[in-house]
Amino acid sequence: MALSPLNQRRWRNFRANRRAFWSLWIFLVLYGVTMFAEFLANDVPIAVSYRGDVQFPIFQFYPETAYGGEFRTQADYRTDEVQCLIRTGGIEWCLDDPEDALAQAEATGSVEGEPVVAGWLLWPPIPYSYDTINNLGGPAPSAPDGDHWLGTDGGARDVLARVIYGFRLSVSFAFVVVAISSVVGIFAGAVQGFFGGITDLVAQRLIELWGSVPSLYVIIIIAAITPMNFWLLVFLMVMFSWTALVGVVRAEFLRARNFEYVRAARALGVSNGRIMFRHVLPNAMVATVTMLPFIITGAIGALATLDFLGFGLPASAPSLGNLTLQAKQNLQATWLGFTAFFTFAIMLSLLVFIFEGIRDAFDPRKTFR
């Protein structure tokens, strides 16, 4: 679909802002990569070839018994026994001495006279998930090395895997919160500003009362009563963040409600809804977009703060706030603090640069060359 001349001008202005344009591409690459986090960091293989049959454990559950093992629980593909069973086609000797069985299979093509049906495992680049407990052979956290590129945290979990999953979780959380909050806030502000009078007066007093409620205390109380999860936290954040846009949208609608083109539309019999969202709202978008970077960064910061305090997502979730807590609890592990700092700095800087460019692109007074 072709863009209108107005939107073409906005796109040209955005592209001319090099900082915003390149920040957008960098952010899209980072976020796009983390959307496939399961293929980048996982403790199960992407694909397994067993007796000529290609399986995909990353999508489907396979018990250990499917490979000739003893347990009906999910196969632990990182153990020597399971890897030996897959590579030898289910030779029982793997359960007793996997190293000897693999050595015989590679040397002679058989184990104890039993022919081997060779198999293979295709691992992700990082063979650890965000919740994988690693056997470090020493105390945790451990410093970065060839196996754990950013080290491990106090729970012996790979930091790089947690950063990848945590980046996706934080950005997705912020986008969902901002999308819902924007819809509610813009609608409420538009109704207040366009109709004014008693509608504006009553709504404004209710918003002032709601804005005086201490949101952090409410979330802490609810977290103490019921287990917190992603969608419950989204709901609670939306409840207290939608008011951020009401004042800006309300002011723009109060200013535009008596403009000549609004009066002309009313005289022609155009409905109030069409006037509000087809004619007035586009003129209020500059002020609205100006507030979005603060709401997005605020949502990411609020999630990190709640996770840091222990009132956010469960401790097992790949939270960047939990990574910051790990850095506080393990001051000797400097890599944890540096990783948390640079992750937040890069993420928030890119988002702020992008929305600065969007704000300037929507501003008719701004022209880039």
C-alpha positions in Angstrom: 0.0 0.0 0.0 1.4 3.3 -1.1 2.1 5.9 1.6 0.3 9.2 1.5 2.4 12.4 0.7 2.3 13.3 4.4 3.5 9.9 5.6 6.2 10.0 2.8 7.5 13.2 4.2 7.5 11.8 7.7 9.5 8.7 6.5 12.0 10.9 4.7 12.5 13.0 7.9 12.9 9.9 9.9 15.5 8.4 7.5 17.4 11.7 7.5 17.8 11.4 11.2 20.8 9.1 11.0 20.9 8.3 14.7 17.3 7.3 14.9 17.4 5.4 11.6 20.5 3.3 12.5 19.1 2.8 16.1 16.0 1.4 14.6 17.9 -1.1 12.5 20.2 -2.2 15.4 17.2 -2.6 17.7 15.2 -4.6 15.1 18.2 -6.9 14.6 18.7 -7.4 18.3 15.0 -8.0 19.0 14.5 -10.1 15.9 17.4 -12.4 17.0 16.0 -12.7 20.5 12.7 -13.8 19.1 14.4 -17.0 18.1 16.1 -17.4 21.5 15.1 -21.1 21.7 17.3 -21.7 18.6 20.2 -19.7 20.0 20.3 -20.8 23.6 18.7 -24.1 24.7 19.6 -27.2 26.7 17.8 -29.5 24.1 19.1 -30.1 20.6 17.4 -28.4 17.6 17.4 -31.8 15.8 18.3 -35.4 16.6 19.0 -38.2 14.2 18.2 -41.6 15.8 18.1 -44.8 13.8 17.7 -42.8 10.6 14.7 -40.9 12.0 15.1 -37.1 12.3 13.4 -35.7 15.4 13.0 -32.1 16.7 13.2 -32.1 20.5 13.0 -28.3 20.5 9.4 -28.6 19.5 8.3 -32.0 20.9 8.7 -34.0 24.1 10.8 -37.2 23.8 11.3 -39.4 26.9 14.6 -41.2 27.5 12.9 -44.5 26.7 12.5 -43.3 23.1 16.3 -43.7 22.8 16.6 -47.0 24.7 17.0 -45.4 28.1 15.3 -46.3 31.4 13.2 -43.3 32.4 10.0 -42.0 31.0 10.8 -38.4 31.8 12.2 -36.0 29.2 15.6 -37.1 28.0 18.5 -35.1 29.4 20.4 -34.7 26.2 23.4 -33.2 28.0 24.3 -36.4 29.8 26.8 -38.8 28.3 24.4 -41.7 28.5 21.7 -40.1 26.4 24.2 -38.8 23.8 25.8 -42.3 23.6 22.3 -43.9 23.1 21.6 -41.5 20.2 25.0 -41.8 18.6 25.0 -45.6 18.8 21.3 -46.2 18.0 20.3 -47.3 21.5 23.1 -49.7 22.5 22.4 -50.8 26.1 26.1 -50.7 26.9 25.8 -46.9 26.9 23.9 -47.1 30.2 26.9 -48.8 31.9 29.9 -47.2 30.3 29.1 -44.5 27.7 32.7 -43.4 27.1 33.8 -47.0 26.3 30.7 -47.6 24.1 31.4 -44.4 22.1 35.1 -45.3 21.7 34.2 -48.8 20.4 31.5 -47.4 18.1 34.0 -44.9 16.5 36.8 -47.4 16.2 34.9 -50.5 15.0 31.4 -49.5 14.1 30.0 -51.9 16.7 29.7 -52.2 20.5 30.3 -55.6 22.1 29.7 -57.2 18.7 26.4 -55.3 18.2 26.3 -53.1 15.1 25.9 -49.4 15.5 23.3 -47.2 13.8 25.1 -43.9 13.9 23.1 -40.8 15.0 23.8 -37.2 15.6 22.7 -34.2 17.6 22.4 -30.6 16.3 22.9 -28.2 19.2 22.2 -24.4 19.4 25.2 -22.1 19.5 24.7 -21.8 23.3 23.8 -25.3 24.7 22.2 -23.8 27.8 18.7 -22.4 28.4 18.0 -19.5 30.8 17.1 -21.9 33.6 19.7 -24.6 33.0 21.7 -25.4 36.2 25.2 -26.1 35.1 27.7 -28.4 36.8 30.6 -26.0 37.1 33.0 -28.1 39.1 33.5 -25.1 41.4 31.6 -22.3 43.2 29.0 -20.2 41.4 29.1 -17.6 40.0 31.9 -18.4 37.7 33.9 -16.0 35.5 33.5 -15.9 31.7 35.2 -18.7 29.8 35.0 -20.7 26.6 31.8 -22.5 27.8 30.0 -19.6 29.3 30.9 -16.4 27.4 29.5 -14.0 30.0 30.0 -16.3 32.9 27.3 -17.7 35.2 25.2 -16.2 38.0 24.8 -17.3 41.6 22.5 -20.1 40.5 25.0 -21.5 38.1 22.9 -20.4 35.1 24.5 -19.1 31.9 24.4 -15.3 31.9 24.4 -14.9 28.1 21.4 -17.2 27.8 19.5 -15.2 30.5 20.4 -11.9 28.7 19.0 -13.2 25.4 15.7 -14.3 26.9 15.6 -11.4 29.3 16.0 -8.9 26.5 13.0 -10.4 24.6 10.9 -10.6 27.8 11.6 -7.0 28.8 11.0 -5.5 25.4 7.9 -7.6 24.8 6.5 -6.6 28.2 7.1 -2.9 27.5 5.5 -3.1 24.1 2.4 -4.9 25.3 2.0 -2.5 28.3 2.5 0.6 26.1 0.1 -0.7 23.3 -2.8 -1.3 25.7 -2.0 1.8 27.8 -1.9 4.0 24.7 -5.3 2.8 23.4 -7.0 3.4 26.8 -5.2 6.7 27.5 -5.7 8.2 24.0 -9.4 7.2 24.1 -10.0 8.7 27.5 -8.1 11.9 26.7 -9.9 12.3 23.4 -13.3 12.0 25.0 -12.5 14.4 27.8 -11.0 17.1 25.5 -13.5 16.8 22.7 -16.7 16.9 24.8 -15.4 19.0 27.7 -17.9 20.4 30.2 -19.2 18.0 32.8 -17.7 15.0 31.1 -14.2 16.5 31.3 -14.8 17.7 34.9 -15.9 14.4 36.3 -13.3 12.3 34.4 -10.5 14.6 35.5 -11.4 14.3 39.1 -11.6 10.5 38.8 -8.2 10.4 37.1 -6.7 12.6 39.9 -8.1 10.2 42.5 -6.8 7.2 40.6 -3.4 8.8 40.1 -3.0 9.3 43.9 -3.1 5.5 44.4 0.5 4.2 45.2 0.9 1.8 42.3 4.1 0.1 43.8 2.3 -0.7 47.0 -0.7 -2.1 45.2 1.5 -4.4 43.1 3.5 -5.5 46.2 0.3 -6.3 48.1 -1.1 -8.3 45.1 2.2 -10.1 44.7 2.0 -11.2 48.3 -1.5 -12.5 47.9 -1.3 -14.4 44.6 1.6 -15.7 42.4 2.7 -13.1 39.9 2.9 -14.0 36.2 3.5 -12.1 32.9 -0.1 -11.2 32.1 -1.1 -10.3 35.6 1.8 -7.9 35.8 0.9 -6.5 32.4 -2.7 -5.9 33.7 -1.4 -4.2 36.9 1.0 -2.0 34.9 -1.7 -0.9 32.5 -4.0 0.0 35.3 -1.5 2.7 36.5 0.2 3.7 33.3 -2.7 4.6 31.0 -3.1 8.0 32.7 0.3 9.2 31.4 -1.2 10.0 28.0 -4.6 11.4 29.1 -3.4 14.9 29.9 -1.4 15.4 26.7 -4.3 14.1 24.4 -6.9 16.0 26.4 -5.0 19.3 26.0 -4.6 18.8 22.2 -8.3 18.0 21.8 -9.3 21.0 23.9 -7.2 23.2 21.7 -8.5 21.7 18.4 -12.2 21.3 19.2 -13.0 24.8 18.1 -10.8 24.9 15.0 -12.5 25.9 11.8 -12.2 22.5 10.1 -13.9 20.9 13.2 -16.8 23.4 13.0 -17.1 22.7 9.3 -17.2 19.0 9.8 -19.9 19.3 12.4 -21.9 21.6 10.1 -21.6 18.9 7.4 -23.1 16.3 9.7 -19.9 14.3 10.3 -20.2 12.1 13.4 -18.3 13.0 16.6 -16.3 9.7 16.5 -15.1 10.4 12.9 -14.1 13.9 13.8 -12.2 12.8 16.9 -10.2 10.0 15.4 -10.0 10.9 11.8 -9.4 14.6 11.9 -8.3 15.7 15.4 -6.3 12.8 16.6 -3.6 13.0 13.8 -2.9 16.5 14.9 -2.4 15.3 18.5 0.0 12.6 17.5 3.1 14.7 17.9 2.5 15.4 21.6 1.4 11.7 22.0 4.5 10.3 20.4 6.6 12.6 22.6 5.4 10.7 25.7 5.9 7.2 24.3 9.7 6.9 25.0 9.1 7.8 28.7 6.3 5.2 29.0 8.3 2.4 27.3 11.5 3.0 29.3 9.3 3.4 32.4 7.7 0.0 31.8 11.1 -1.7 31.3 12.4 0.1 34.4 9.3 -0.9 36.5 9.7 -4.5 35.5 13.3 -4.5 36.4 12.6 -2.8 39.7 9.9 -5.2 40.7 12.1 -8.2 39.8 15.0 -6.7 41.7 12.8 -6.3 44.8 11.4 -9.8 44.4 7.8 -8.7 43.7 7.8 -9.1 39.9 8.0 -12.2 37.8 8.9 -15.6 39.4 12.6 -16.0 40.3 12.9 -18.6 37.6 11.9 -16.2 34.8 14.8 -14.8 32.6 14.5 -11.3 34.1 17.1 -8.6 33.7 16.1 -7.3 37.1 17.0 -10.6 38.6 20.4 -10.4 36.9 20.9 -7.0 38.6 20.0 -8.6 41.9 22.5 -11.3 41.2 25.1 -8.6 40.6 24.2 -6.9 44.0 24.4 -10.2 45.9 27.8 -11.2 44.3 29.8 -8.0 44.3 33.0 -10.0 43.6 31.5 -11.1 40.2 32.0 -7.9 38.4 30.9 -9.4 35.1 27.3 -9.6 36.3 27.2 -5.9 37.1 28.8 -4.9 33.8 26.5 -7.2 31.8 23.4 -5.8 33.5 24.5 -2.2 33.0 25.4 -2.5 29.3 22.3 -4.5 28.5 20.0 -1.8 30.0 22.1 1.1 28.6 22.0 -0.3 25.0 18.4 -1.2 25.1 17.1 2.0 26.6 19.4 4.2 24.5 18.2 2.6 21.2 14.6 3.0 22.2 15.0 6.7 23.2 16.8 7.5 19.9 14.2 5.7 17.8 11.3 7.6 19.4 13.1 10.9 19.3 13.3 10.3 15.5 9.6 9.4 15.3 8.6 12.5 17.3 10.6 14.8 15.0 9.2 13.0 11.9 5.7 13.8 13.1 6.5 17.4 13.9 5.7 19.6 10.9 8.2 22.2 12.0 11.1 19.8 11.8 12.8 19.2 8.4 16.0 17.2 8.0 18.3 17.3 5.1 
